[in-house]
Amino acid sequence: MVQRLISAAAGFESAVKVDALPADHRARRLHGHSFLARVRLLPAEGWEEFSGAAVDQLRSKLVQTVAPFDYAYLNEILETPTDENIARWIRAQLGYSGIQQVGIQSTHHSGVDLDAQDRAHVWRRYRFEAAHQLPKVPAGHKCGRMHGHGFEVIIHAHSPLEGRDLGIDFDQIDAYWAPLHQELHLACLNDIHGLSNPTSEMIAGWIWNRLKPCMTDLSWVTVYETASCGAHFDGRLYRIWKEISLDSAVQLSQAPVNDPRRRIHGHTYTLRLHLSAPLDQVMGWTIDFGDVKTRFDPIFRQIDHHPLHECLGLKQADCTSFAQWLRDETSQVIPELDRIDLYETPGCGVILSWGGDAPALPI
């Protein structure tokens, strides 16, 4: 069964201090953030104003909802303005029964996603610079040469709140990560014990095995090998994703008369293909990122720099219809595909999922 979620994001600039933290914590001082709120909604039947309006409709409602926060002192609105309580407030104000998740990204590198069961999914992003080569790849494969990346790692922790104001503190995650950073940063990964074949999957597993004994709330480890691809590991399953940018035109023929969306317009779409497959015990990966790109390339050439409302054979190429078309076409060439994220603008779009769970990636 395919689940369709509508996703929207909206930012706000606010001052805050968090008295719920320990007395010497720096976040107890007055400070500010460029917050980003994100919502994922399972829409009710007939919820859209017209077919294709769902993304804009949710985005508009979210912008209206967070407007009181913009250039405000949050402590005058919320008694304890933790990211978790900001998410709760937004969820209550939106008032939709199908909200699956409300996320608050308080910095570029950290945030909290609050699910429908009031569980906090706290995440923190880190970066390290390192070299590696993959010794098992075929002769001539570019990754067989020694090269380097600015790797990024996201540490995810699940925390049942049970009415509490916050889950795990970011400073705690920093402390868990610090010794690993010392080992990985400015190193050749192949020289580290346990990373003789340092694929993204193997790095994620290595980090998981180092963190889990001391970090019981750990739920996922995400490794970005580049800005557009990476792997997740939850102690049991490996997943990968490949991100692709599309520049395409569109026209929403079912929009009301005089609605600008009836005109031909366009987006730089962000498409994430999520795949799940068993780990290849020899290669150390689930699927080669390069193979994903090669298999998808014929579809990419059909849609990039094209008018979607003409080339897809659809009544209209709204975000949901486009995502469903992508699923039908891509599943034939990439059977490991089990989720598609398609965003018209950053954080605003449609998520189709028919496989296992995976953590939400930051914008």
Residue frames as qw, qx, qy, qz and C-alpha x, y, z in Angstrom:
[[0.000, 0.889, 0.459, 0.000, 0.00, 0.00, 0.00],
 [0.421, 0.351, -0.003, 0.836, 1.34, 3.42, -0.98],
 [0.264, -0.760, -0.425, 0.414, 1.09, 6.17, 1.62],
 [0.334, 0.613, 0.170, 0.695, 0.96, 9.76, 0.38],
 [0.386, -0.659, -0.326, 0.557, 2.11, 12.55, 2.68],
 [0.260, 0.868, 0.128, 0.403, 1.95, 16.25, 1.89],
 [0.646, -0.310, -0.190, 0.671, 4.99, 18.16, 3.12],
 [0.126, 0.903, 0.128, 0.390, 5.35, 21.88, 3.79],
 [0.626, -0.231, -0.255, 0.700, 7.96, 24.12, 5.39],
 [0.018, 0.906, 0.153, 0.395, 8.03, 27.71, 6.64],
 [0.575, 0.072, -0.387, 0.717, 10.65, 29.76, 8.42],
 [0.275, -0.911, -0.195, -0.236, 10.55, 32.34, 11.19],
 [0.420, 0.408, -0.425, 0.691, 13.09, 34.46, 13.08],
 [0.606, -0.709, -0.246, -0.263, 12.72, 34.43, 16.84],
 [0.058, 0.548, -0.632, 0.545, 14.44, 35.17, 20.13],
 [0.857, -0.323, -0.344, -0.207, 14.26, 32.58, 22.89],
 [0.003, 0.512, -0.765, 0.389, 15.72, 31.32, 26.13],
 [0.776, -0.142, -0.570, -0.229, 15.17, 27.83, 27.48],
 [0.340, -0.599, 0.491, -0.534, 14.93, 27.75, 31.27],
 [0.961, -0.142, 0.033, -0.235, 14.22, 24.01, 31.29],
 [0.775, 0.394, -0.387, 0.307, 17.91, 23.34, 30.65],
 [0.717, -0.373, -0.329, 0.489, 20.57, 23.07, 33.38],
 [0.211, -0.915, -0.140, 0.315, 21.61, 26.30, 35.11],
 [0.326, -0.607, 0.417, 0.593, 24.94, 26.62, 33.29],
 [0.578, 0.363, 0.646, 0.343, 23.58, 25.76, 29.83],
 [0.170, -0.161, 0.237, 0.943, 24.23, 28.47, 27.22],
 [0.125, -0.405, -0.675, -0.604, 20.70, 28.16, 25.77],
 [0.273, -0.687, -0.592, 0.322, 19.29, 29.57, 29.03],
 [0.168, -0.421, 0.039, 0.890, 20.68, 32.92, 27.88],
 [0.501, 0.719, 0.242, -0.416, 18.62, 35.08, 25.54],
 [0.276, -0.283, 0.691, 0.605, 19.55, 34.15, 21.97],
 [0.605, 0.493, 0.044, -0.623, 17.97, 33.79, 18.56],
 [0.498, -0.012, 0.818, 0.289, 17.48, 31.34, 15.70],
 [0.463, 0.264, -0.420, -0.735, 16.35, 31.19, 12.12],
 [0.546, 0.033, 0.787, -0.285, 13.81, 28.46, 12.80],
 [0.398, 0.134, -0.651, -0.631, 12.32, 26.23, 10.11],
 [0.619, 0.044, 0.606, -0.499, 9.02, 24.46, 10.76],
 [0.283, 0.173, -0.815, -0.474, 8.15, 21.37, 8.73],
 [0.662, 0.061, 0.478, -0.574, 4.85, 19.48, 8.59],
 [0.163, 0.089, -0.904, -0.385, 3.95, 16.12, 7.08],
 [0.561, 0.129, 0.345, -0.741, 0.24, 15.52, 6.63],
 [0.130, 0.181, 0.947, 0.230, -1.81, 12.48, 5.63],
 [0.291, 0.025, -0.071, -0.954, -4.65, 14.40, 3.96],
 [0.475, 0.296, 0.723, -0.406, -8.27, 13.46, 4.44],
 [0.332, 0.395, 0.744, 0.424, -10.42, 12.61, 1.42],
 [0.106, 0.827, 0.447, 0.324, -11.58, 15.78, -0.34],
 [0.474, -0.652, -0.155, 0.571, -9.18, 17.95, 1.67],
 [0.377, -0.059, 0.326, 0.865, -7.73, 19.77, -1.33],
 [0.271, 0.572, 0.162, -0.757, -9.39, 22.95, -2.60],
 [0.763, 0.537, -0.138, -0.332, -8.89, 21.54, -6.11],
 [0.968, 0.021, 0.123, 0.219, -6.90, 18.66, -7.53],
 [0.663, 0.409, -0.084, 0.621, -3.25, 19.65, -7.26],
 [0.123, -0.831, 0.060, -0.539, -3.69, 22.32, -4.58],
 [0.820, -0.496, -0.272, 0.090, -2.55, 20.26, -1.58],
 [0.683, -0.016, -0.183, 0.707, 1.07, 21.41, -1.32],
 [0.087, 0.423, 0.018, 0.902, 0.30, 25.13, -1.64],
 [0.565, -0.622, -0.301, -0.451, -2.68, 24.75, 0.69],
 [0.809, -0.445, -0.269, 0.275, -0.62, 23.21, 3.50],
 [0.532, 0.121, -0.096, 0.833, 2.24, 25.65, 2.97],
 [0.117, -0.569, -0.138, -0.802, -0.11, 28.64, 3.20],
 [0.696, -0.628, -0.264, -0.227, -1.71, 27.32, 6.39],
 [0.795, -0.260, -0.218, 0.503, 1.71, 26.71, 7.95],
 [0.326, 0.332, -0.019, 0.885, 2.94, 30.20, 7.04],
 [0.380, -0.644, -0.171, -0.641, -0.16, 31.69, 8.70],
 [0.816, -0.491, -0.305, 0.027, 0.32, 29.48, 11.76],
 [0.725, -0.205, -0.160, 0.638, 3.95, 30.44, 12.45],
 [0.203, 0.713, 0.132, 0.658, 3.43, 34.15, 11.65],
 [0.476, -0.855, -0.041, -0.200, 3.03, 35.10, 15.37],
 [0.841, -0.368, 0.088, 0.386, 6.52, 33.66, 15.99],
 [0.636, 0.471, 0.113, 0.601, 8.28, 35.78, 13.37],
 [0.221, 0.474, -0.219, 0.824, 10.50, 38.46, 14.95],
 [0.630, -0.635, -0.106, -0.435, 8.98, 37.64, 18.33],
 [0.072, -0.451, 0.781, -0.425, 10.24, 36.65, 21.76],
 [0.583, -0.122, -0.747, -0.294, 8.93, 33.10, 22.05],
 [0.257, -0.146, -0.784, 0.546, 8.87, 33.07, 25.85],
 [0.293, 0.142, 0.226, -0.918, 6.02, 35.58, 25.67],
 [0.675, 0.094, -0.393, -0.618, 3.99, 33.06, 23.62],
 [0.860, -0.091, -0.501, -0.026, 5.10, 29.72, 25.11],
 [0.614, -0.762, 0.171, -0.113, 5.98, 29.18, 28.77],
 [0.607, -0.455, 0.587, 0.282, 8.81, 26.77, 27.87],
 [0.635, 0.688, -0.118, -0.331, 9.77, 27.28, 24.20],
 [0.495, -0.322, 0.755, 0.284, 11.80, 24.15, 23.54],
 [0.236, 0.224, -0.689, -0.648, 11.81, 22.84, 19.98],
 [0.091, -0.247, -0.965, -0.010, 9.49, 20.06, 21.16],
 [0.087, 0.590, 0.590, -0.544, 6.96, 22.52, 22.64],
 [0.209, 0.465, -0.270, -0.817, 7.11, 24.75, 19.55],
 [0.199, 0.029, -0.875, -0.440, 6.24, 21.67, 17.48],
 [0.027, -0.426, -0.868, 0.255, 3.34, 20.83, 19.83],
 [0.148, 0.578, 0.250, -0.763, 1.99, 24.38, 19.57],
 [0.242, 0.335, -0.534, -0.738, 2.14, 24.36, 15.77],
 [0.138, -0.141, -0.962, -0.191, 0.42, 20.96, 15.63],
 [0.035, 0.530, 0.719, -0.447, -2.40, 22.19, 17.86],
 [0.175, 0.575, 0.018, -0.799, -2.84, 25.43, 15.92],
 [0.172, 0.176, -0.739, -0.627, -2.93, 23.68, 12.54],
 [0.607, 0.078, 0.437, -0.660, -5.74, 21.48, 13.84],
 [0.679, 0.298, -0.520, -0.423, -5.51, 18.79, 11.14],
 [0.877, -0.285, 0.300, -0.245, -6.26, 15.23, 12.25],
 [0.949, 0.287, -0.002, 0.128, -3.84, 13.66, 9.77],
 [0.089, 0.874, -0.456, 0.140, -0.62, 15.30, 10.95],
 [0.956, 0.004, -0.246, 0.161, 2.09, 12.63, 11.02],
 [0.698, -0.191, -0.132, 0.678, 5.02, 14.78, 12.00],
 [0.045, 0.989, 0.032, 0.135, 5.92, 18.36, 12.93],
 [0.791, -0.003, -0.108, 0.603, 9.59, 19.22, 12.75],
 [0.111, -0.991, 0.047, 0.059, 11.46, 22.20, 14.16],
 [0.784, 0.229, -0.049, 0.575, 14.89, 22.81, 12.69],
 [0.305, -0.918, -0.115, 0.224, 16.40, 25.37, 15.02],
 [0.150, -0.723, 0.488, 0.465, 19.78, 25.46, 13.26],
 [0.610, 0.511, -0.492, -0.354, 21.11, 24.13, 9.98],
 [0.369, 0.338, -0.858, 0.117, 22.64, 21.24, 11.89],
 [0.037, -0.088, -0.893, 0.439, 20.01, 20.25, 14.45],
 [0.491, -0.169, -0.185, -0.834, 16.32, 19.77, 15.02],
 [0.312, 0.060, 0.860, -0.399, 13.45, 17.74, 16.44],
 [0.434, -0.101, -0.606, -0.659, 10.67, 15.91, 14.62],
 [0.391, -0.019, 0.671, -0.629, 7.60, 15.26, 16.77],
 [0.193, -0.105, -0.874, -0.433, 5.45, 12.36, 15.57],
 [0.528, -0.404, -0.355, -0.658, 1.74, 11.68, 16.09],
 [0.770, -0.395, -0.491, 0.097, 2.47, 9.62, 19.23],
 [0.274, -0.937, 0.136, -0.166, 4.34, 12.59, 20.80],
 [0.858, -0.240, 0.156, 0.425, 7.72, 10.92, 20.38],
 [0.063, 0.929, -0.247, -0.270, 10.63, 13.26, 19.74],
 [0.882, 0.238, 0.153, 0.376, 13.07, 12.29, 16.99],
 [0.202, -0.913, 0.195, 0.297, 16.09, 14.45, 17.79],
 [0.848, 0.344, 0.128, 0.382, 18.83, 14.81, 15.20],
 [0.247, -0.870, 0.244, 0.350, 22.22, 16.49, 15.04],
 [0.805, 0.568, 0.008, 0.174, 24.48, 16.85, 11.99],
 [0.504, -0.691, 0.359, 0.373, 28.28, 16.74, 11.99],
 [0.674, 0.716, -0.178, -0.012, 31.01, 16.94, 9.35],
 [0.627, -0.548, 0.447, 0.325, 34.43, 15.40, 8.96],
 [0.494, 0.745, -0.376, -0.243, 37.00, 15.58, 6.17],
 [0.682, -0.331, 0.650, 0.065, 38.57, 12.28, 5.19],
 [0.364, 0.468, -0.674, -0.442, 40.08, 10.20, 2.39],
 [0.731, -0.047, 0.654, -0.190, 39.08, 6.69, 1.34],
 [0.379, 0.333, -0.682, -0.530, 39.12, 4.21, -1.51],
 [0.861, -0.014, 0.273, -0.428, 36.88, 1.22, -2.12],
 [0.181, -0.485, 0.826, 0.224, 39.05, -1.86, -2.63],
 [0.512, 0.170, 0.840, -0.056, 36.31, -4.20, -3.91],
 [0.523, 0.684, 0.123, -0.493, 35.03, -2.18, -6.86],
 [0.852, 0.381, 0.273, 0.234, 35.73, -3.33, -10.45],
 [0.534, -0.184, 0.247, 0.787, 38.91, -2.14, -12.16],
 [0.156, 0.341, 0.394, 0.839, 38.47, 1.36, -13.53],
 [0.303, -0.796, -0.515, -0.098, 35.71, 2.37, -11.07],
 [0.148, 0.735, -0.171, 0.639, 36.49, 5.91, -9.92],
 [0.617, -0.693, 0.151, -0.340, 35.92, 5.01, -6.26],
 [0.957, -0.077, -0.083, 0.266, 38.75, 2.49, -6.48],
 [0.467, 0.496, -0.212, 0.701, 41.17, 5.41, -6.56],
 [0.381, -0.417, -0.483, 0.670, 42.18, 7.13, -3.35],
 [0.010, -0.572, -0.276, -0.772, 40.02, 10.24, -3.07],
 [0.141, -0.149, -0.608, 0.767, 38.29, 12.32, -0.40],
 [0.217, -0.661, -0.573, -0.433, 34.99, 13.75, 0.77],
 [0.173, -0.253, 0.412, -0.858, 33.61, 16.23, 3.21],
 [0.347, -0.313, -0.881, -0.076, 31.45, 13.56, 4.87],
 [0.386, -0.354, 0.203, -0.828, 28.40, 14.55, 6.88],
 [0.309, -0.163, -0.923, 0.161, 26.86, 12.42, 9.61],
 [0.486, -0.431, -0.013, -0.760, 23.46, 12.76, 11.24],
 [0.152, -0.021, -0.911, 0.383, 22.92, 11.14, 14.62],
 [0.524, -0.370, -0.334, -0.691, 19.23, 10.42, 15.27],
 [0.078, 0.000, -0.859, 0.506, 17.73, 9.64, 18.68],
 [0.452, -0.482, -0.562, -0.498, 14.13, 8.63, 19.51],
 [0.100, 0.040, -0.650, 0.752, 12.81, 9.85, 22.82],
 [0.292, -0.628, -0.689, -0.213, 9.26, 9.20, 24.17],
 [0.028, 0.490, -0.185, 0.851, 8.48, 12.55, 25.76],
 [0.439, -0.470, -0.746, 0.173, 5.68, 11.43, 28.12],
 [0.202, -0.920, -0.334, -0.032, 4.74, 15.07, 28.69],
 [0.575, -0.481, 0.044, 0.661, 8.30, 16.34, 29.14],
 [0.192, 0.896, -0.006, -0.401, 9.43, 19.63, 27.59],
 [0.366, 0.729, -0.535, -0.219, 12.41, 18.20, 25.73],
 [0.992, 0.058, -0.110, 0.038, 14.07, 14.97, 24.68],
 [0.808, -0.196, 0.028, 0.554, 17.78, 14.34, 24.56],
 [0.072, -0.918, 0.084, 0.380, 19.87, 17.52, 24.75],
 [0.691, 0.698, -0.158, 0.107, 22.01, 18.32, 21.69],
 [0.065, -0.792, 0.574, -0.198, 25.02, 18.78, 23.98],
 [0.763, -0.254, 0.581, -0.122, 24.74, 15.13, 25.03],
 [0.865, 0.457, 0.193, 0.073, 24.88, 14.04, 21.39],
 [0.299, 0.871, -0.353, 0.164, 27.92, 16.31, 20.89],
 [0.416, -0.628, 0.636, -0.164, 29.69, 14.54, 23.73],
 [0.871, 0.054, 0.487, -0.030, 28.97, 11.11, 22.26],
 [0.726, 0.676, 0.069, 0.110, 30.19, 12.20, 18.83],
 [0.060, -0.932, 0.354, 0.045, 33.39, 13.98, 19.89],
 [0.540, -0.464, 0.676, 0.190, 35.71, 10.94, 20.22],
 [0.731, 0.378, 0.543, 0.169, 34.53, 9.55, 16.89],
 [0.351, 0.936, 0.004, 0.014, 35.25, 12.86, 15.19],
 [0.293, -0.786, 0.523, 0.152, 38.79, 12.71, 16.52],
 [0.654, -0.109, 0.717, 0.215, 39.27, 9.33, 14.82],
 [0.599, 0.560, 0.550, 0.160, 37.58, 10.15, 11.51],
 [0.199, 0.970, 0.039, -0.133, 38.54, 13.76, 10.83],
 [0.197, 0.838, -0.500, -0.097, 41.60, 14.31, 8.59],
 [0.576, -0.300, 0.760, 0.011, 42.17, 10.57, 8.35],
 [0.417, 0.224, -0.744, -0.471, 42.35, 7.89, 5.68],
 [0.779, -0.198, 0.190, -0.564, 39.33, 5.79, 6.58],
 [0.879, 0.211, -0.422, -0.062, 40.86, 2.60, 5.19],
 [0.380, 0.387, -0.670, 0.507, 43.50, 2.79, 7.96],
 [0.462, -0.339, 0.415, -0.707, 40.88, 2.72, 10.75],
 [0.076, -0.026, 0.990, -0.116, 40.12, -0.67, 12.30],
 [0.350, 0.470, 0.748, -0.311, 36.80, -1.94, 10.93],
 [0.413, 0.797, 0.116, -0.425, 36.80, 0.38, 7.89],
 [0.433, -0.273, 0.671, 0.536, 39.02, -1.43, 5.42],
 [0.148, 0.377, 0.716, 0.569, 36.12, -1.16, 2.91],
 [0.019, -0.396, -0.434, 0.809, 34.69, 2.26, 3.84],
 [0.052, -0.471, -0.638, -0.607, 31.47, 2.51, 1.83],
 [0.315, -0.410, 0.080, -0.852, 28.76, 4.82, 3.17],
 [0.829, -0.338, -0.312, -0.318, 26.93, 1.79, 4.55],
 [0.782, -0.055, -0.458, 0.418, 30.04, 0.48, 6.30],
 [0.167, 0.297, -0.308, 0.888, 30.78, 3.91, 7.81],
 [0.555, -0.421, -0.069, -0.714, 27.20, 4.16, 9.09],
 [0.892, -0.255, -0.369, -0.059, 27.46, 0.69, 10.63],
 [0.604, 0.128, -0.442, 0.651, 30.84, 1.47, 12.20],
 [0.110, -0.369, 0.217, -0.897, 29.47, 4.65, 13.80],
 [0.743, -0.378, -0.224, -0.505, 26.37, 2.78, 15.01],
 [0.865, -0.145, -0.440, 0.192, 28.45, 0.09, 16.69],
 [0.405, 0.184, -0.397, 0.803, 30.59, 2.70, 18.42],
 [0.232, -0.326, 0.115, -0.909, 27.68, 4.83, 19.66],
 [0.676, -0.349, -0.459, -0.458, 24.91, 2.38, 20.55],
 [0.639, -0.216, -0.647, 0.355, 26.51, 0.92, 23.74],
 [0.248, -0.210, -0.393, 0.860, 26.62, 4.37, 25.35],
 [0.295, 0.119, -0.069, -0.946, 23.69, 6.04, 23.54],
 [0.269, 0.230, 0.925, -0.140, 20.66, 3.89, 24.18],
 [0.409, 0.662, 0.351, -0.521, 18.27, 6.34, 22.44],
 [0.003, -0.424, 0.617, 0.663, 20.18, 6.06, 19.15],
 [0.708, 0.397, 0.468, -0.350, 17.73, 5.22, 16.34],
 [0.772, 0.588, 0.154, 0.187, 19.52, 5.87, 13.03],
 [0.396, -0.559, 0.320, 0.655, 22.92, 6.87, 11.74],
 [0.611, 0.760, 0.220, 0.002, 22.96, 8.73, 8.44],
 [0.511, -0.408, 0.372, 0.659, 26.11, 9.24, 6.37],
 [0.506, 0.838, 0.049, -0.196, 26.25, 11.70, 3.48],
 [0.755, -0.050, 0.331, 0.564, 29.05, 10.70, 1.13],
 [0.192, 0.198, 0.265, 0.924, 28.22, 13.71, -1.05],
 [0.272, 0.129, 0.257, -0.918, 25.50, 16.35, -0.82],
 [0.643, 0.158, -0.273, -0.698, 23.26, 14.22, -3.06],
 [0.829, -0.008, -0.532, -0.174, 23.64, 10.66, -1.79],
 [0.136, -0.487, 0.705, -0.498, 24.13, 8.67, 1.36],
 [0.575, -0.126, -0.805, -0.068, 23.13, 5.76, 3.56],
 [0.553, -0.525, 0.245, -0.598, 21.17, 5.07, 6.76],
 [0.529, 0.029, -0.839, 0.127, 21.62, 2.29, 9.30],
 [0.571, -0.542, 0.072, -0.612, 19.39, 1.48, 12.28],
 [0.408, -0.424, 0.766, -0.259, 21.33, -1.48, 13.66],
 [0.671, 0.171, 0.713, -0.111, 19.41, -3.88, 11.43],
 [0.610, 0.644, 0.439, 0.141, 18.60, -2.38, 8.02],
 [0.317, -0.299, 0.284, 0.854, 20.62, -0.39, 5.53],
 [0.410, 0.792, 0.450, -0.037, 18.94, 2.15, 3.28],
 [0.398, -0.147, 0.251, 0.870, 20.36, 4.54, 0.70],
 [0.329, 0.833, 0.371, -0.247, 19.08, 7.58, -1.16],
 [0.453, 0.083, 0.370, 0.807, 20.06, 9.48, -4.28],
 [0.122, 0.769, 0.315, -0.543, 19.02, 13.11, -4.74],
 [0.414, 0.276, 0.550, 0.671, 18.42, 14.58, -8.19],
 [0.098, 0.549, 0.162, -0.814, 17.56, 18.12, -9.30],
 [0.356, 0.461, 0.719, 0.380, 15.05, 18.69, -12.12],
 [0.072, 0.381, 0.005, -0.922, 14.23, 21.92, -13.94],
 [0.107, 0.341, 0.868, 0.345, 10.81, 21.46, -15.49],
 [0.283, -0.089, -0.095, -0.950, 7.75, 23.42, -16.56],
 [0.008, -0.344, -0.921, 0.182, 4.23, 22.69, -15.36],
 [0.310, -0.191, -0.180, -0.914, 0.67, 23.90, -15.71],
 [0.135, 0.213, 0.872, -0.420, -2.25, 23.15, -13.36],
 [0.182, -0.223, -0.589, -0.756, -5.26, 23.02, -15.67],
 [0.410, -0.558, -0.716, -0.091, -7.70, 22.30, -12.82],
 [0.239, -0.262, -0.362, 0.862, -6.85, 25.46, -10.89],
 [0.197, 0.771, 0.515, -0.318, -9.67, 28.05, -10.74],
 [0.426, 0.725, 0.259, 0.475, -10.01, 30.63, -13.49],
 [0.018, 0.912, -0.147, 0.381, -7.61, 33.57, -12.89],
 [0.777, -0.569, 0.229, 0.144, -5.48, 31.45, -10.53],
 [0.162, 0.812, -0.516, -0.219, -1.84, 32.01, -11.62],
 [0.485, -0.289, 0.823, 0.060, -1.19, 28.30, -11.36],
 [0.742, 0.517, 0.411, -0.117, -3.24, 27.82, -14.55],
 [0.366, 0.859, -0.326, -0.147, -0.42, 29.58, -16.38],
 [0.888, 0.217, -0.266, 0.306, 2.65, 27.70, -17.54],
 [0.272, -0.868, 0.369, -0.192, 5.22, 28.06, -14.78],
 [0.784, 0.295, -0.517, 0.174, 8.06, 25.94, -13.44],
 [0.676, -0.701, 0.209, -0.089, 10.09, 24.62, -10.54],
 [0.335, 0.516, -0.771, 0.164, 13.54, 23.39, -9.72],
 [0.889, -0.324, -0.129, -0.297, 12.29, 20.12, -8.25],
 [0.084, -0.527, 0.817, -0.218, 14.29, 18.17, -5.70],
 [0.905, -0.016, -0.277, -0.322, 13.74, 14.44, -6.09],
 [0.231, -0.507, 0.803, -0.212, 15.02, 11.88, -3.59],
 [0.826, 0.070, -0.490, -0.269, 14.92, 8.21, -4.53],
 [0.460, -0.511, 0.636, -0.350, 15.05, 5.98, -1.44],
 [0.754, 0.218, -0.589, -0.191, 16.09, 2.34, -1.78],
 [0.633, -0.471, 0.547, -0.281, 16.24, -0.63, 0.53],
 [0.843, 0.323, -0.421, -0.087, 18.22, -3.79, -0.27],
 [0.892, -0.410, 0.026, 0.188, 20.30, -6.40, 1.55],
 [0.154, -0.851, 0.452, 0.218, 23.92, -5.54, 2.09],
 [0.843, 0.439, -0.301, 0.071, 26.28, -7.10, -0.45],
 [0.777, -0.594, 0.133, 0.161, 28.77, -8.81, 1.85],
 [0.757, 0.107, 0.203, 0.612, 31.56, -8.54, -0.73],
 [0.282, 0.616, 0.184, 0.713, 31.06, -5.01, -2.04],
 [0.293, -0.285, -0.497, 0.765, 30.00, -3.57, 1.31],
 [0.251, 0.119, -0.015, -0.961, 27.10, -1.63, -0.17],
 [0.573, 0.383, 0.621, -0.372, 23.43, -2.22, -0.93],
 [0.629, 0.658, 0.354, 0.216, 23.52, -0.68, -4.43],
 [0.488, -0.060, 0.140, 0.859, 26.18, 1.42, -6.11],
 [0.128, 0.713, 0.243, -0.645, 25.07, 5.09, -6.19],
 [0.055, 0.418, -0.552, -0.719, 26.42, 5.25, -9.73],
 [0.029, 0.198, 0.939, 0.279, 24.17, 2.37, -10.80],
 [0.110, 0.668, 0.621, -0.394, 21.13, 4.19, -9.41],
 [0.108, 0.671, -0.126, -0.722, 22.01, 7.27, -11.45],
 [0.015, 0.221, -0.788, -0.574, 22.62, 5.21, -14.61],
 [0.068, 0.372, 0.923, 0.065, 19.33, 3.32, -14.32],
 [0.099, 0.743, 0.483, -0.452, 17.36, 6.51, -13.67],
 [0.169, -0.388, 0.310, 0.851, 19.04, 8.53, -16.43],
 [0.041, 0.280, 0.741, 0.609, 16.58, 7.62, -19.27],
 [0.167, -0.759, -0.627, 0.049, 13.69, 8.82, -17.10],
 [0.293, -0.632, -0.075, 0.713, 15.61, 11.95, -16.12],
 [0.174, -0.121, 0.490, 0.845, 16.08, 12.85, -19.79],
 [0.032, -0.544, -0.757, -0.360, 12.32, 12.61, -20.35],
 [0.286, -0.824, -0.485, 0.060, 11.46, 15.16, -17.66],
 [0.424, -0.559, -0.012, 0.713, 14.39, 17.54, -17.11],
 [0.014, 0.385, -0.291, -0.876, 14.00, 20.78, -19.09],
 [0.100, -0.277, -0.817, -0.495, 10.62, 19.64, -20.41],
 [0.464, -0.214, 0.069, -0.857, 6.98, 20.75, -19.93],
 [0.148, -0.029, 0.953, -0.264, 5.61, 18.06, -17.62],
 [0.533, 0.384, 0.438, -0.614, 1.99, 18.84, -18.48],
 [0.640, 0.549, -0.293, -0.450, 2.72, 17.83, -22.08],
 [0.398, 0.484, -0.776, -0.066, 5.22, 14.97, -21.82],
 [0.195, -0.193, 0.884, -0.378, 3.84, 12.72, -19.06],
 [0.350, -0.223, -0.790, -0.450, 0.44, 11.88, -20.53],
 [0.160, -0.385, -0.742, 0.524, -1.35, 13.14, -17.40],
 [0.002, 0.848, 0.502, 0.170, -4.45, 15.33, -17.03],
 [0.008, -0.937, 0.190, -0.293, -2.23, 17.68, -15.10],
 [0.733, 0.190, -0.484, 0.439, 1.27, 17.30, -13.68],
 [0.429, -0.797, 0.165, -0.391, 0.68, 18.48, -10.11],
 [0.066, -0.617, 0.748, -0.237, 3.15, 17.30, -7.51],
 [0.695, -0.105, 0.643, -0.305, 1.17, 14.20, -6.49],
 [0.855, 0.475, 0.122, -0.167, 0.49, 13.10, -10.06],
 [0.416, 0.753, -0.504, 0.078, 4.12, 13.68, -10.99],
 [0.299, -0.495, 0.771, -0.266, 5.35, 11.67, -7.99],
 [0.814, 0.100, 0.508, -0.264, 2.99, 8.80, -8.84],
 [0.745, 0.646, -0.147, -0.076, 4.23, 8.84, -12.44],
 [0.138, 0.714, -0.665, 0.168, 7.81, 8.74, -11.19],
 [0.586, -0.279, 0.707, -0.281, 7.01, 5.76, -8.96],
 [0.876, 0.336, 0.282, -0.201, 5.44, 3.81, -11.82],
 [0.635, 0.719, -0.279, 0.048, 8.30, 4.51, -14.22],
 [0.025, 0.710, -0.657, 0.251, 11.22, 4.21, -11.79],
 [0.733, -0.267, 0.556, -0.285, 10.08, 1.01, -10.05],
 [0.917, 0.388, 0.041, -0.083, 10.46, -0.80, -13.37],
 [0.623, 0.609, -0.366, 0.327, 14.18, 0.00, -13.60],
 [0.089, 0.413, -0.669, 0.612, 14.98, 0.29, -9.87],
 [0.657, -0.388, -0.585, -0.274, 12.89, -2.41, -8.13],
 [0.509, -0.198, -0.585, 0.600, 14.64, -1.66, -4.81],
 [0.084, -0.315, 0.012, -0.945, 12.86, 1.72, -4.72],
 [0.298, -0.504, -0.804, 0.105, 10.41, 2.06, -1.83],
 [0.125, -0.804, -0.361, 0.456, 10.01, 5.80, -1.30],
 [0.391, 0.480, 0.265, 0.739, 9.99, 8.99, -3.34],
 [0.166, -0.715, -0.289, 0.615, 10.33, 12.52, -1.95],
 [0.369, 0.482, 0.418, 0.676, 9.43, 15.17, -4.52],
 [0.198, -0.684, -0.311, 0.629, 9.72, 18.84, -3.53],
 [0.375, 0.815, 0.310, 0.315, 8.63, 21.79, -5.68],
 [0.049, 0.819, -0.291, 0.492, 10.40, 24.20, -3.34],
 [0.274, 0.305, -0.795, 0.447, 12.57, 23.38, -0.29],
 [0.113, 0.046, 0.815, -0.567, 10.52, 21.21, 2.06],
 [0.548, 0.341, 0.264, -0.717, 7.27, 21.61, 0.14],
 [0.406, 0.284, -0.728, -0.474, 6.04, 18.67, -1.86],
 [0.904, -0.091, -0.065, -0.413, 4.84, 15.07, -1.72],
 [0.136, -0.438, 0.884, -0.092, 6.26, 11.91, -0.15],
 [0.885, 0.051, -0.252, -0.388, 5.17, 8.52, -1.47],
 [0.143, -0.474, 0.839, -0.225, 6.19, 5.55, 0.68],
 [0.898, -0.003, -0.205, -0.390, 5.47, 1.85, 0.29],
 [0.716, 0.199, -0.600, 0.294, 8.36, 0.30, 2.24],
 [0.621, -0.420, -0.486, 0.449, 9.99, 0.56, 5.63],
 [0.194, -0.967, -0.125, 0.106, 10.46, 3.65, 7.74],
 [0.655, 0.229, -0.070, 0.717, 13.41, 5.96, 7.31],
 [0.280, -0.592, -0.297, 0.695, 14.42, 9.14, 9.12],
 [0.302, 0.922, 0.241, 0.033, 13.44, 12.53, 7.76],
 [0.639, 0.095, 0.049, 0.762, 16.39, 14.30, 6.18],
 [0.110, -0.696, -0.214, 0.677, 16.86, 17.99, 6.95],
 [0.490, 0.839, 0.229, 0.057, 16.24, 20.65, 4.33]]
